[in-house]
């Protein structure tokens, strides 16, 4: 018996920054679990981080990286590292 669920629903998301249209396939019951409070990484573990972020924030990976790319771990060793 397989635990792999069918990705039977296509969700179309338009990035609110660049307006790029992306389609993500997921399982309907998993999406419902997420909408009912389950953490998205637990509800849809087969989605990658970019797909999950797109569902959460309606921001594509490129726009997310442009906006938050400076937040890598090596730059956040202390609050002072953010002040120029």
SVG drawing of the C-alpha trace seen along z (x, -y; Angstrom):
<svg xmlns="http://www.w3.org/2000/svg" viewBox="-10 -53 39 55">
<polyline fill="none" stroke="black" stroke-width="0.4" points="0.0,0.0 1.4,-3.4 1.2,-6.6 1.7,-8.8 -1.4,-11.0 -2.6,-12.1 -2.0,-15.8 -5.5,-16.2 -5.9,-20.0 -4.2,-22.7 -3.9,-26.0 -3.1,-29.1 -1.3,-31.9 -0.3,-35.3 2.7,-36.8 1.6,-40.1 5.0,-41.7 5.7,-40.8 2.4,-39.3 3.9,-36.0 1.3,-33.2 2.3,-29.9 0.3,-26.7 1.0,-24.3 -0.4,-20.8 -1.3,-19.5 -3.7,-17.1 -7.1,-18.6 -7.2,-17.1 -3.7,-18.3 -4.6,-21.8 -7.7,-21.6 -5.5,-20.5 -3.2,-23.5 -6.2,-25.9 -7.5,-24.4 -4.2,-25.2 -1.8,-22.4 1.7,-23.7 2.2,-23.8 5.4,-21.7 3.5,-19.0 0.3,-19.2 2.2,-19.2 5.7,-17.8 6.1,-17.1 6.0,-20.8 9.4,-22.5 10.1,-25.7 9.4,-28.0 6.0,-26.4 5.1,-26.6 6.1,-30.3 4.1,-31.0 1.0,-29.5 1.6,-31.4 2.6,-34.8 1.6,-34.9 5.2,-35.9 7.3,-34.0 10.8,-32.7 12.6,-35.4 10.7,-38.3 11.2,-36.6 14.9,-36.4 15.1,-40.0 13.2,-41.2 14.8,-38.9 18.0,-37.6 20.1,-39.6 18.8,-37.5 21.2,-34.6 22.6,-33.2 26.1,-34.6 24.7,-38.1 22.5,-37.7 25.1,-36.9 24.1,-40.0 21.6,-42.9 24.6,-45.2 25.4,-43.5 22.3,-45.0 23.3,-48.6 25.6,-50.2"/>
</svg>
